[in-house]
Amino acid sequence: MGTARGALVKTKDEPKGKRAFIGGFDHAWEGIVRAVRTQRNMRFHALAAVAVVVAGIVFRVGVVEFAVLFLAIVLVMAMELVNTAVEACVDLVSPDFHPLAKIAKDAAAGAVFIASIGAAIIGAVIFVPRAVELGANFFGAS
């Protein structure tokens, strides 16, 4: 394992080349799985992402709109992972309450909130007109 400086400093026992590259994906996958298993909000965002993809298929969303939805999903999920990492680091270095620890945690949560609001607005812009049209057709209005 490397030191606190991460990949910039290697020790003798670290794998090199292709094994190290593949191992990086293993660590990334572990982080994602751990976040989904332990973070309630990450599970919510994952379920919301599935719902958005299903809605996109049902409403026959175009390629560009699907790409925008996908980017919004990726942004929210990435922010949630960053938030989880910040919380873990803050808890490690500051197990007791400290005002700076609160600022770090609140800012990370704020980043997730902003990304989520943006994703919700994107979803509304794409899905609300389709839902209104579907409702109008269903109830016979024009």
N, C-alpha and C positions, 0 to 999 in steps of 0.2 A: 504494500500500500504506500501511497505517497504521503507527504506531509500536509500540513494545513494549506500549503500552496498548491495542492492538487496535482494536476498533470505536469506542472512545470518542473517538479522534482520527483525523480523516480528512484526507487530502491532496487536492490538486486533481485528481490523475490517477485517483482511485478512481471506479468507476462508482457511479451513484446510482439510487435507486428500484428498479424491477423488475429491472434487470440486476444490481444488487448483490445482491438477494435470491436470484436464480437462481444467481449466481456462488457464493454461500455453499454451495449444495447441491453444486456442482461440487467445491469444496474438501473438503467432507465426504466425498464419494464417493472423491476421490483418496486421502484418508487411510485409508479403509476398504480400498480396493484395495491400497495400499502395505503396509498391515499384513498383509493376507492373503498378499501376494507375499513379504514379507521376514521374517515372524514365524512360526516353526514352530508355536508354541502357538496362534496365531490360526487357522492352517490346521486344527489338530487340533480346536479348538472349532467351527469352521465345519462340518467333517465330522461331528462329534458332533451338531450341531444338525440337520443333514440326517437323520442316523440316528434322532434322536428324533422328528422330524416323520413319517418313514416308519413308525416303530414306532407312533406315535399313530394313523396311518391304519389300519395292519394290525390293531391291537388295538381299533379303533373307540372311541377315547377321546372322552368327552363334551366339550361346548363349554367348560364351566368348567375342566375338567382341562387342555384344550388351552390355554386362556388362561393358566393357571398355568405350564404348560411353556413357553409363549411368553415370559412374563415372566422366567422363569429363564434362558432362552436369551439374551434381550436383556441381562439384567444381566451375564452372563458375558462376552458379546461387548463390551459397553460398558466393563467393567472391563479387558478385554484392550487395548482402544484407549487407555484412560487410562494403563495400564502402559507401553505403547509410547511414548506422549507423554512420560511422566515420564522414561523411560530416555533418550530423545533429548535432552530438555532437560538432564538431568544430564550426559550425555556432552558436550554443547555447552559447558556452563559449567565442567565439571570433568573434563577429559580424563585427568588423572592420578588415581590412587587418592586418595580422601579419605573418612574415616569418615562424614561427613555424606552424601556421595554414596551410600555403601553403604546407609545408613539409608533414604534416599529410595527407592532401587531396591528394597530388600527390602520396604519397606512397600507399595509399589505391587504387587509380586508377591504379597504376602500378601493384598491385597484381591482379586486374581484367584483366589487359592487358596480364600479363604473363599466367594466367590460360586460357585466350581466345586463345592465340597463341598455347599453348599446346593442347587445344581441337581441334583447326583447323588442327594441324599436325596429331593428332590421326585420325580425320575425313578423311584427305587426304590419309593416309596410308591405311585406310579401304576401302574408296570409290573410289579413283582414279583408281586402277586396275580394279575394277568392271565396272566403267564407260568406260574405254578404251576398255575392252572386249565387252561391250554392243555396243559401237560405231563401233567396228570392225565387229561385227556380223550384225549390221544394214546396214553398207555400203558394206558388202560383202567381206571385206578384211580378210586375215587370219593371 
